[in-house]
């Protein structure tokens, strides 16, 4: 719901004028998020705006809100590509007592955890692309018997 600003007796809006979203920072945020990075990590950097500020920018600037939404979607695809890279990376190895190289099971489990976490989040964030598709099909008719408990005459 968009609120209309209250006006003073002379017709000017009350309160401070709305500051425009700084375009250079908006571009940085969009680039950061579209690369699959987390907004909280961007905002935690020295001299960067806080998350609340970024959310306020989205509320007052529809153009930035649309760019940010597109960046989120692009970021999801970047995270999916990162999961593929993790899966394609050979796990760590160790040398056993005989001197032969063996795959470290802890490394395998850690890679699996990283991939599973990313895929589960992607299924929530972008279910139309990464979600599990369930189909329910029905064939035949439906019979409905209503029992009211009222005796028949």
N, C-alpha and C positions, 0 to 999 in steps of 0.2 A: 504494500500500500504506500503510495507516494503522498507525502504530506505537502500541503502548500504552505509556504512561509507566511507568517503573520506580518501584517504591514502596519506601519505607524500612521499617524494622522495625515502626514504629508505624502503618503503612498509608497514610501521606501520600505524595503523589507527590514524587519527587526533582526538583531543579532549580527554576528560576524559574517563577513562574506565567505563563501565556500572557497577554499584554496584548491586550485587545480592540481590534479595528480602530476607529480614530476615525471615527465616523459622518460628521462634517462633511467630513473630507478624503476619505472614501470617496465621498460624494455629489459632491464637486468632480471627482474623477477620472472617475467615471461620466459626468457631464455633459460634461466636456472630451472624452472619447473618443467619446461619442455624437454630438458635433458634427463629427466627422471630423478632429479634431486629433490630433497624435501624442503618445503618452504621454511620450516622451523630452523633448519641448518643455515639457510640464507639469512634469515632474520637475526640469528645469533652472532653473526659476524660484526666486527667493530664498524660503527658508522652506518649500518644498514637500518632500515625502518623495522619496527616491531610487527609481529603478526597481526595485532589489532589494527594497526595503521593500514596494512595491506587489505584487510577485510573491509575497512572503512572506504578505501579507494574503490573497491568493488561495488559497494553500495551506492556511491555517488557518481560513478563513471561507468555507464553501460558498455562503452567501447572496451575499457580495460577488463570488465567482467567477462565479456565474450572472448577476448584474447587469452585471459587466464584460463577459462574453461577449455579452450582449444589446446593450450599449453599442457593442461592436466592430461588430456587425452593423448597428446604426443608423448608426454612423460610416461604414461602407462606402456606405450609401445616400446619406449627405450628400456623400461624395466624388464619387459618380456625378452628383449634382445640380450639384456644382461644375464637373465636366467639361462638362456641358451649358451652364452659364453661360459658360464659357470659349469654347465653340464658338459661342455666340450673340453674343459680343462682337465688334464690328468691329475688325479688326487696325489697328495704327497706320498712319499715312499720312505721306508726305513730299511736298514740292513739287519738281517737276522743273524744268529750266531754263526751260521755257515757262510756268511758274507754275501748272500744273495739279496737282491732288492725285492722288497715286498710292499704292496700298497698298504698304507696306513688306514685301518678301518675308522679311526677317529676323524681323519680327513674326509673320508667318504661320507660319513654321517653329517659332518659340518656342511659339506656341499649340498647334501640332500635337504638339510634344514633350511639353508639359504634359498634354494630353489622353491621348496614347498611354501615358505613364507611369502615369497614374491608372487607365486601363482595364486595363493589364497587371497591375498590382498587385491590382485588384479581382478579376480572373479567378483569381488565386492565392489571395487571402484568402477569397473567397466564390464558389467555382466553381459551386455549385448555381444561383446567380442570374446571375453575370457571366461564367462560363466558357464556352468554346466547346463546344458539344454535338456529339459525333461519334456517328453511328449506324452500326452495322455490321449488315447483313442478309445472310443466307445462304439460298439456295434450292437445292433439289436434294439429292442424296445425297452421301455420302462413300465413296470406295473406298479401301481400305487394302491394299497388297501388302507383305508382310513377306518380306524376303530375308535368310536367315541365313548363307549361305555353306556350309552343310552339304550334302554331296551326297545326293540322294535314292536310295533303294534300289531 
